[in-house]
Amino acid sequence: MSDLMKVSSNPHIRSKATTSNIMLAVVIALLPTACFGIYNFGLDALILILVTVATTVLTEFIYEVAMHKRVTIGDFSAVVTGLLLALNLPASAPWWIGVIGGVFAILVVKMLFGGLGQNFMNPALGARCFLLISFTSIMTNFDCDAYTGATPLAQLKNGEAVNVLDMVTGHISGTIGETSMIAIVIGACFLILVGIIDLRIPGTYIVSFLVFVGIFGGHGFDYTYLTAQLAGGGLMLGAFFMATDYVTRPITKRGQYVYGILLGILTGIFRIFGPSAEGVSYAIIIGNLLVPLIEKVTCPKAFGKGGERA
């Protein structure tokens, strides 16, 4: 009986998964996308990826040593941030863009707010938005040795015809990691199979986006148009790899559905009614900022509290 009366502090249910295991799985899942980006854009993409990842890891290491904190680069979170940021950069961007973005992502968005678990927005997307505002011409220039001209998503917004098959396979211009829908889905399937993510957020995100675009896009529910919207830009990469970030997403199941629907609507608004053909980064950032409100509304009441009086 005495053993049954012992009470330990929370959490009472623990998982065998560690931060490093989870982050390493994300890195593995991103490899198909990264490898295709290197194949698609060549050596420039490889250099940008290596520089950006090295910058995020080194920035975290230097900060923690300087602040006499425990060095945490072994959890691979800085590697994930650097890799995601690099995949959101155009291959034509100079190497120093990766350095500036990597320092901003780790130092400003992550470490100055307390490190992993305390950041209020996704560090990679925060850095990308910072770079978009600060270096607009560089961040929106997708001309490279392999491709020139506007991206298919920009062409679609201008009413031009696009090759949907090329958009799905990835033989198009864009950022390093957003071109191949197939490579992204392969990585996403791996994360789902190993239990790192589920379909609550990406599923509701994609479905709500397609419904919004079908209603307000001016083409109805045309299969070709919807497929092009789905395969173009950073929607798939954002839905599976950034909207599902453990730190900046809601923890409640109902909240995750609301969050996914919100992201789909915001992305649709930015793409259809905004001046830019894209909108995923800003949609997820705004969603991150609204997570506390979403959780406040969707958090279940504690047992024994909030009951109606007779």
N, C-alpha and C positions, 0 to 999 in steps of 0.2 A: 504493500500500500504506500509505503514511504517513497518508493521510486516513482509511483504515479503522480505524486504531489510535487515533484520537482519541476520548476519552470525556468526556462532559459530565456535570454533576451532574443529579440528578433534579429535577423530573419529566421523563421522556423523551418523554412523549406529552402534548401540550397541546391544549386545546380553544379555539376561537375565542369561545366564550360567556364573557361577563364577568358579574360579580356584578350590576352594574346592569341588564344585559339580562335576566337571569333574574328579578330582582325586579320589573322593569317588566312582564314577561310575567305574573307572578303578580297584579300590580295590575290589569292588563287583564282577567285571568280572573275576578277578584273583582267587576268592575264590574256584570255582570248580577245577581249576588246583592245587591250594595249598592243598585243602582237599584230592584230589586223591593222591598227592605226599605223604602226611602224611599216608594215607591208604596203599600206596604201599611200603613205606620205614620205617614206624613206628615212634617211639618216637624220634629217632635221627633227623628226618626231621623236626618235630615240634619244637624241641629245637633250631635247626639252624635257622628256620624261625623267631622265637620269638627273639632270640639274635640279628640277623641281623637287623630286623625292629627296635628294641629298640635302637640299636647303631646308626642307621641313624637319628632317631628322636632326640636322646640325643645329638648327635654331632651338629646338626643344632641349637638346643636350646642353648647349651653352647657357640657356636661361636657367635650367635646373641646377647646373653647377654654380652659376653666379649667385643664385638665390639660396644656395645651400639646401636644396630640396632633393628628394630621392629621384635618381635618374630613372625615367620610365620609358625610354625609347625602345626597350625590349618588348613592349606590349604591341608594337606594330601599328599603333594608332596614327603616329606621325607619318608612317609609310603610306597608310591608306589615304590620309589627307593629301599628301604630295601627289600620289598617283591619281586620285580623283581630280585634283586641280589641274594636273598636266593633261588629262584626258578632256578637260573643258577648255583647253587653249588651242588656238589655230596653229598648225605646224609652221606657218610662216612667221610666228612671233619670235623675236630675238630671245636668246637665253636669259637675259637679265629680267625679262618679264616673269619667268619662272622663279627667279630669285626674289624679286619684290613680292610676288604673290605668295610664295612659300613663307616668307618672313611675316607677312601680314596675317596669313591664316593661323600660324602657330602662336606668334607673339601677341597679336591684338585680339583675335577672336577666341583663341583657346586659353593660353597661359595667363593672360592678365585677368581673366575671369575665374581662375582657380584650377585650370587644367581639365583633363578629360572628365566628363560628367558634369561640369559646371558651365560649359559654354552654352550660350542662349541661341545660337544659330549654327548651322553646319559650317565648319571652318573653310572647307574648300569652296563652297558657294559664296560665303562671305567675301573671300579673297577674289573670286571671279567677278562679283558685282563691283568690288572696289577697283579692279583693273578695267572693267568695262567703262566705269565713270571716269577714271583717270587717264586711260590710254585707249579711247574709243576707236580711233583709226586703226590702231594695231590689232585690237581685239576683234574687229569686224572685217579684217582683211583676210580672206581665205584663199587668195591666189598663191599658188605654189607651182613647183615643176610639173606636177601631175594634173592640176586643175586650175582653171581661170574662170572669172566671171562670178555671178551671183550663185548662192547656194540654191538647191532645189526648193527649199522652204520659202526663200525670198521670191523665187520665180512663181511659186504657187500663189503667193500673196498678190503678186502683180497680175494674176490671171493667165500666166503662161503655162504651157503644157510641160509636164515632167515625166521622166522615165521611172515609174514606180518600182520596177524590178531592180534597177540600179540602186534605188534608195533602200530597198530591203537588204540587198547583198552588201552594200556599202561602197560601191564604186562612184562616189560623189565627193564634192568638197564639203567642208565643215570643220568642226573641231576634231582633234585627234581621235577622241573616243566615242563620238556620237554618230558616226556614219554607218556602221554595220549593225543593223537590227538583229541579225542572226547571231553575231558574236555576243551581243549584250544578253540576249535571251539564253544562250548557252550558260553564261556565267550566272544568270538569275536562277536558272533551273538547278544549278549546283547548290546555291545558297538555300533554295527551298528544300532540296532533298536532304541536306545535312541539318536542317532545322534552324538555320540562322535567321531567316525571314519567312513570312507567310504572305498570302495574297490579299490580306485585308486592306492594306494601304495601297499597294500598286494596283490591285484589281479595281478598287473603287475610284482611284485616280484616273486610270485609263478609261473606264466605262463612263464616268461622269464627263470626262473631256470629250469623248466621242459623241455623247448625247448633246452636249452643249454646241459642239461644232456642227453636228447634224442639223440642229435647230436654227442656229444663227450664222452658219458659215456661208449661206447663199447657194449651196449645192445640194441641199437636202442630205439624205443618207446615201449618197452615191459612194459605192464601194471603193472605187479608185481614189476619190478625193479623201475619204476617211483613212485609207491605207497610207496615202502620202503624208497626211498630217501625223499619223502615228509613227511612221518610219523617219520622218524628217526632224531635224533639230535634236535637242537633248531630252525629249520626253521619256524615252525608254530608259536611258541611263539615269535620269533623275528619279523616275518612278521606282526603280528596283534598287538603286545603290545610294541615293541621297535622301529621298523622302522617308526611307526605312531606317535611317540613322537612329540608334537606340536612345541617344542623349536628347535629340531635338524633336522626337515624335511623341505623341500622347502615349501614356502607359495603359489607359483603359481601352477595352475593345470597342465600346461605342464611340469613344473619342477618336480612335483610329479610322473608323468609317467616316465620321464627320470630317476629319482631317483630309482624308483622301478625296472626298467630294469637294471640299473647299479648294484643294490644289487643282483639281480638274476644271472647276469653274474659273478660277483665277487665270490658269494657263490659257483657257479658251478666250477669256476677255482680252488678255494681252495679245494673243495671236490674231484674233479677228478684228478687234477694235483699236489696238495699239499701233503705233508707228513702226514697230519692229516686227519681224516675222517670227521671232522667238519669244519666250516669256517664262520658261521653266524655272530658271534661276531665281527670278524675282518672286514667282509664285511660291516656291518652297521657302524662301527667306521670310516672306510675309506669313506663311503658314507656321514657321518656327516661332515667330513673335506672338502668334495667337494661341499657341499650345497651352499656356497657363489658363487662358479663358476657356478653351475647349475642355480641359480637364476639370475645371471648376464646375462646369455645367454637366459633364457626363460622369463624374466620379460618383460611385454608388454610396449611399449613406451607410454609416457604420451600424452594425447590428445593435438594436435597442435604442437607436437615436432617430429622431425625425418622424416618429409615428404620430398619427393623428389622435388627438384626445377625443374620448367619447363625449 
